[in-house]
Amino acid sequence: MDIEKYIANTSENKQIYMELLDKVKRAKKSFKDIYTDFLFPDSQEFLKQLCNEEGLHVSFIGGKGDFERAVGVISCYEDIDYNPVDVIKISCNFKFENLTHRDFLGAILSLGIKREKIGDINLYEDGAEIYVLKDISDYIVINLNKIRHTGVKIKKIDYEDARERVQQFSEKAVNVASMRLDAIVSGAINLSREKSSIFIKNGSVKLNYLICDDASKKVKEGDLISVKGYGRFLIDKITGTTKKDRITLIIKKFV
């Protein structure tokens, strides 16, 4: 991948990608581990490819289980000795107020903390577990005492004691003419291949978190596809073929 050309042609993440490129160059020059803020999966994938091209290693530290946001650790070495992430547990009573992901995020942001310093927010019946950078965890514990109108108890817990986040999916069976990207997108979002191809060429489709404008790109089991305005999809497994030689497969949509 031509990194600088890719950055130039990317509008939504250009600033983030430029910052990641700078961090990679600094890690390679200094031989020191460099940490990022929390990154969305598309930025993680970009950083992974960037480090691979530069001969560097990158590890991603997020939550337990199916984490979404993660901190990238860029290094000249395979092993890292420091975990830059803390887990904060917020306990509260949902009996009088139904608190949402947005409520927890809004309360933390109201403390003057930037969004990129916060990782996944996992909700449970008794509250939430939130992944944050170590350098702001004490500040949150000291200053956060209420979510909307509900008083909360907050403390740091060991990373090993955090509960796993399990991703939820809706599932459907589709059959497609081929494993081309336009055919898969068409089956996933129930639009014609012609309209799906337009989405792809307009840069509205990502394959494994990176924008792909090649409608003929081959898709395989385990690939992730996101379509702007329609959501994200996992190509779970190919189950066979029909009598007309169409491919049958299971597609899971993230919910």
Secondary structure, 3 states (H helix, E strand, C coil): CCHHHHHHCCCCCHHHHHHHHHHHHHHHHHCCCEEEEEECHHHHHHHHHHHHHHCCEEEEECCCECCCCEEEEEECCCCCCCCCEEEEEEECCCCCCCCCHHHHHHHHHCCCCCHHHEEEEEEECCEEEEEEEHHHHHHHHHHCCEECCEECEEEEECHHHCCCECCCEEEEEEEECCCEHHHHHHHHHCCCHHHHHHHHHCCCEEECCEECCCCCCECCCCCEEEECCCEEEEEEEEEEECCCCCEEEEEEEEC
